[in-house]
């Protein structure tokens, strides 16, 4: 089980917001790996390698966390999430 501190460190390292999506995580990972790839830092490959390793570890931690998330596919929940504004208003306040 992942600890709270581990998740927060991974989120912080990748510079993610509190409401990051899986797509945000993947995009940020890709951008940071391009930025810190050792080939892009020939004068300081040790630092670049260390950062690449940390970024890979943070990404793996966040993917593990996301893989355990349970999505709600209950029909009532899906109906609520896919209502048009008019349908929501009618359901909430009645059709007048």
N, C-alpha and C positions, 0 to 999 in steps of 0.2 A: 504494500500500500504506500502510495506517495504521501509524503508529509506536506503540510501547509507551507512550511518554509521552502521546501524544494520547488514547489509549484510557483511560489511568488518569485523566487530567484530566477527561474526559467522565464517567466513572464517578463520580468524586469530586464533581463539580459537581451531578450528579443525586442524590447521596447513596445510591448503590446498594451493596448488599453484594457480596462476592466471588462469591456463588452466585446472582446475580439472574437471573430468567427474563425472557423477552421480555415477558410479561405485567407483571412488576414494572417493567420499563423504561417501558412505555407508561403504567402507572398513575402512576408517579413523575413522568413528563413532564407528564401531564395536571394533576396536583395542583400542580406547580410553576408551570405556565403560568397556572393560575387564581390562584395566589398573587401572581405577579409581572406580571400583565397591566397595561399602562399605565393602563387605565381605573380600576383599583382603587387607583392611586396618583396622584391628581390634583395633589398637592402636590410630587411628585418624579417626574414622567414620564420625565425623562432617565435616572435610575437604573433605573426599571422597564423602560424600553425596552432599556437595555444588558443587563439581566439576561435579559429575554425573548429577545434575540438570542443570548446565550451558551447559554441553555437549548435553543433551537432547534438551534444548531450541535452541541451535545453529543448531542442526540437523533439528529440526522442521522448523526453519526459512529458511534454505537452501532448504529443500524439498518443502516448499511453493513457493519459488522463482523458482525452477526448474519446478514445476507443471504448471507454467504460461508461460513457454518457448514454442514458436510456432516453430515446426519443419517444414521444407520446403519439401513437398512431390510433388512439381511441377515436371512434367515429365522431362522438360529440365534441371532443377537443378539436378535431380537424374542421368540423363544421364552424365552430366558433372562430377559428383562426382564418377561415377563408370567406367570411361574410363580407359583402359589399357594405359601404357606409349606410346605404338605405336599409339593407337587411338588418344590420346591427341596430339601427335606430328603431325600426319596427319591432324587433325582438325585445329591446330594452323598454320602450315606452308604448308599444302597441300601435296598431295601424289606425290612425285617425284621419 
